[in-house]
């Protein structure tokens, strides 16, 4: 297929191979902001903006991200596979995340000790130090059985909104609004 872009003004392109950058258009949309964390990987929260995929054709290329007028990073624009676009705007220093020590118990049971059981308990505490409410998203990687003889039972407190976040089995996500100055605790128990 072919895509044609109309440039609003005349552009001189030098013959020496120098790259030329030009604006093809502008897109404005209201994004949904959230402080996203994956405490088992990193106990930091990152500000992410989620918005609908822009209409039209946007070619791959460099992407610069600004937060409150300050440059926070660059990346490569690729057309998202999903209907939603997620952009990360760096750490949110005013959302504090603490992973509680993991409790891991193992034991055997059954006739002649043929059954093994393992219990894992995880908990996370999130504190909002902003002066306004913040949407918080906590990601949790739950164990997933790849063998029919191994069964995994999960209990969450509270129940996450998504149990297969981004269509990935075992990746649970709690999403909740946290008032200014408040804390919230989420927990997962696996057997």
N, C-alpha and C positions, 0 to 999 in steps of 0.2 A: 504494500500500500504506500501511498505518498501523502505527506502532510505539507501544506503550504502555509507560510506565515506572512502576513502583510506588516511591514515595518512602517511606523507612522512618519518617519522622516528619512531623508537621504543619508546614507552611511558610506564613508570611504573605507575600503578594505585594502590595506597595503599588500603588495605582492611579495613581501619578505617573509611570509609565514607567521607574522605576528597575530596573536589571537585578538579578536574583536568581540566585545561584550555589548549587547544591546538589550533593552527592555522589550519584551514581546507583549506584555500586558501586565495587569495587576489584578489581584483577587483579594477581596475583603470578605471576611466571614467571622461570625462570633464563635469563638472556641469555648469548649468546656474545659476548665482548668482543674487539675487534681494534683495532689502530692502523692506520688507513687513510690512504694518501697517494697523491697524483697529482703526482709531482715536476715534471713539465713545466709544471703550472699553478701550484703552490705547494709549496715544499720543506718543508712542515710535515706532521706526522702528526696525525690527529684520532682521538680515541677514539670508536668507534661500538659500539653494542649491537645485535645482531641477535637477534630472537626470533620465535616463531610468532605469527601474527595472533591476537589474543584472540577467544575464542568469544563469540557473542552479538552484539547490536547496540550499537554505541557511536556516539552522535551526534557530528557535527563540532563542534568547539569549541576553546577555547584549551588549550594544553598547556604545562606548566612542567616543566623538566628540572633535576634536582639530581644533583650528583656529590659523593660523600662528605659529604652533608649540606649542601653549598653550592649555591646557585642558579647555574646556568651558562647558562641561556637559556630562551626561550619560543618557541613556534611555534603553528601551527594543526594540530589533529588532523584528519586526513582518513583515512577508511578506506582502507588500502593496497589497491592493485590486485593485489598479489602475495600469496602465502601467507606471506611473511616481512615483518616490520616492522623498519625500520632507524632508529635514533635516534642523533643526533650529540651528544656530550657535550663538545665543545670540544677545544682543542689538547692533545696529549700532549707536554709539553715534554721528557720523558725519552726520546723516540724521535727520533733525529737522522737526517735524510735529506739526502743530497747528490746532486745531479744532476751527472754528469760532463759536460764539454763535448761537445756533439754534433759528430760528424764527418759532413760532407756532401760527397760527391764526385759530380761530374757529368761525363758524356762522351758522345760520339757514336760510332756504329759502323755497320757494314753497308755495302752498296754505295751509294756517293755520299752517305754520312752520313745515311741515312734513319732510323736507329734511335738514339734517345737513351736513355741509361741513367743512373740516379741511385742512389747508394748512401748510405744514412743509417744511422749507428751511434749508439745511445744506451745509456747505462749509468747505474745508480743504486746507491748504497751506503747501506744502512740500518744504524744502530747502536742497540742496545738499552742504555740507561743505567739501566734499572730493576734492582731486586734480584731480580726473578723473571722467568721466561720470558714473552714476549709474542707473541701472534699478530699478524703483520704482513701487510697487504694492500697491494700496490703496483699501481696502475692505470696502464695505458699505452695511449694512443690510437695505433693503428697506421693507416697509410695504407690506404684502401679504394678500389679502382678502381670508377669509375662509367661507364667506357668500355670496350667489349670489346677495343679495340686496346691498352689499357694493362694490363699484367700486374704484379702485386705479389707478390714472394716474401718471406716473413718467416722469420727464424731467431731463436729465443729461447734464452737460456741462463740458468737452466734453463727447461724448457718450462712455461709458465703453466698453472694448473689450469683456467682458463676463457679461451676465445678470443673469446667473445661475451657478456661480462659484462652482466647485466641485459637480455639479449636485444638488445644493441646490437652490430652487426657492427663488427669492428675495435677493440673495447675489450677488451683483454686484462687479466687480473688474476692476479698471482702471490699465493699465500697460503701462508705458512709460519710455523712457530714459531721464534722467535729467542731463544736462551738469554741470560741476564743477562750484560751486559758484552761481548757478541759483536757482530760485524758480518756482513752478508751483502751480496752483490752480485748484481744481476740486469741482464741486457742484452738488447737487441733490435737486430737488423740487418735492414734492409729494402733490397731491390733492386727 
